[in-house]
């Protein structure tokens, strides 16, 4: 149900209630007083919906603004804390009043839109801005035929919008409005124009006086946003003490939309996000630029709180730094130059040849057995027909007599470890035995050797196992050496080998 329908329904209910009250009073022979008759509700007008235009608050603010505008002040006249200055309090109140004027214009726009929808329902989607909608409705009224040739609409609508409105007006199904409804639309338009003019005056005053209170901060983000930041922070002193990340969030709107999509919402966006310097950059960089602007606003607020740089040159320097950073963020990445590959080096390489190189290659060459591993024969099924095992296999080892069975390691002279002649002589010296003693020292005794022995003659007998081993080694070196000859030869005559009796007697 639209706003107009709700108001009409309330009027009908109030009229029925008033008639019932009158009938009851007539039956009871009681005449209502003048005060009671005034309290009975009558028809609603646009002034009942929008009450700010005639409020004492608006008149008081505008009057004080005119008084301060006649007495221009210099930044040197500001002494002490900024929050105690009466003109600063007026600026904060005027800035809050500008926000209330926006809300009032939306209310007036909704009221007039509900009335004019009866004549041109499609105009709401074609002209979105409240003030432009009211001015268009006031100009068109019931005459929708000459929209294209209307020169008044060109003052606030584009040529493309006028063309779309003209085409849609020729096919609309709306019904003409009566004189009372047209008067409501016209009065709503006049009120919206008056509110817009009041808002413009407030902005001009705030802009002129913010250069007096916070010149550096106004140079960065503008007088309007600077005034909103001061109002949200509670003064210039409090704003100068806040960190940069908190200043960037001042003015954020926490909307609770349970069950609805949050894709169109912009969390963590305050007044700085909607400043001109931030809105001029692409949407994907606005959050980052807003954080950069917040850091510079913190520094500018601290400069203004100490009443330094009254001409705002520090703020202009900060703004130039921000513009340079924004240009650096917006510029496209450098294009990489396509470079041709270097010409290949075809010079012949130096290769060492000779017997020693050939022997080294033979020593580290791949053996025939290793070549057959992981090799498959074309046209033959392997053990793993489905190739599910992708690990190392024996390949062709065992086929054709290569590595077919277990055998001893073959010593290849080509791959045999080479040792020097000096090392070979040293090993031979260590293995040589002279007099039963090794050249590297005494040999260790076996763990099973013992100095106690059992003999059938003496029973227990203490022996020296090391001496026995020494004796055996001497005997071996004496009688079983490969280089020793006969030790002694006993000469016997032929009579010794003659026959002798068995009893041994001659």
KATAFEN-V592221 format. One record per pair of residues at least 6 apart in sequence whose ideal C-beta (glycine too) atoms are under 7 Angstrom apart, sorted by the first residue. I is the first residue (numbers start at 1). J is the second residue. If there is no record, write none. Layout:
BEGIN
i/j
I/J
I/J
END
This chain:
BEGIN
i/j
2/114
3/110
3/111
3/114
4/114
4/115
7/44
11/43
11/44
14/41
18/40
25/32
46/108
46/111
46/184
46/187
46/188
46/191
47/54
49/107
49/111
50/104
50/107
50/108
50/191
52/58
52/100
52/101
52/104
53/191
53/194
53/195
58/97
58/198
61/93
61/94
61/97
64/90
65/90
65/94
65/205
68/87
68/90
69/205
73/212
75/212
75/215
75/307
75/310
76/310
78/85
78/307
81/237
82/88
82/213
82/235
82/236
82/237
83/235
83/237
87/209
88/213
91/206
91/209
91/210
91/213
91/227
92/230
92/231
94/202
94/205
94/206
95/206
95/227
95/228
95/231
96/231
97/202
98/199
98/202
98/203
101/195
101/198
101/199
104/195
105/130
105/131
105/192
105/195
106/130
108/188
108/191
108/192
109/130
109/133
109/134
109/192
111/188
112/134
112/137
112/184
112/185
112/188
113/124
113/133
115/181
115/184
115/185
116/137
116/185
117/124
118/174
118/175
118/177
119/142
119/174
119/175
119/176
119/177
120/140
120/144
120/169
120/172
120/174
121/172
121/174
122/168
122/172
123/133
123/136
123/137
123/165
126/161
126/164
126/165
126/168
127/133
127/136
127/161
130/192
131/192
131/196
132/156
132/157
134/188
134/189
134/192
135/156
135/189
136/153
136/157
137/185
137/189
138/185
138/186
138/189
139/150
139/152
139/153
140/147
141/182
142/176
142/177
144/169
144/172
147/162
147/165
147/166
147/169
148/162
148/166
153/162
154/162
203/224
206/223
206/224
206/227
207/223
207/224
210/218
210/223
210/226
210/227
211/218
211/223
211/312
213/236
214/226
214/230
214/236
214/301
214/304
215/304
215/310
215/311
215/312
215/315
216/300
216/303
216/304
216/309
216/312
216/314
216/315
217/226
217/297
217/300
217/301
217/304
217/315
218/226
219/312
219/315
219/316
219/319
220/293
220/296
220/297
220/300
220/315
220/318
220/319
221/272
221/275
221/277
221/293
221/297
222/275
222/276
225/271
225/272
225/275
228/251
228/271
229/239
229/247
229/250
229/271
230/236
230/239
232/250
232/251
232/271
233/239
233/242
233/250
236/301
236/304
236/305
237/305
239/247
239/301
240/301
240/302
240/305
244/294
244/295
244/298
245/294
247/294
247/297
247/298
248/270
248/272
248/290
248/291
248/294
249/268
249/270
250/270
250/271
251/270
251/271
252/268
252/269
252/270
255/265
272/278
272/290
272/293
272/294
272/297
273/286
273/290
275/293
277/293
277/322
278/286
278/289
278/290
278/293
281/289
281/326
281/330
282/330
285/329
289/326
292/322
292/325
293/322
296/318
296/322
299/318
300/314
300/315
300/318
303/309
303/314
362/414
363/414
363/415
368/402
369/397
369/402
369/403
372/395
372/396
372/397
372/402
372/403
373/394
373/395
373/397
374/392
374/393
374/395
375/395
375/396
376/382
376/395
377/396
397/403
398/404
429/439
430/439
430/440
432/439
433/477
436/470
436/473
436/474
436/477
445/465
445/466
449/465
451/462
451/463
451/464
451/465
452/460
452/462
453/461
453/463
454/460
455/461
478/484
END
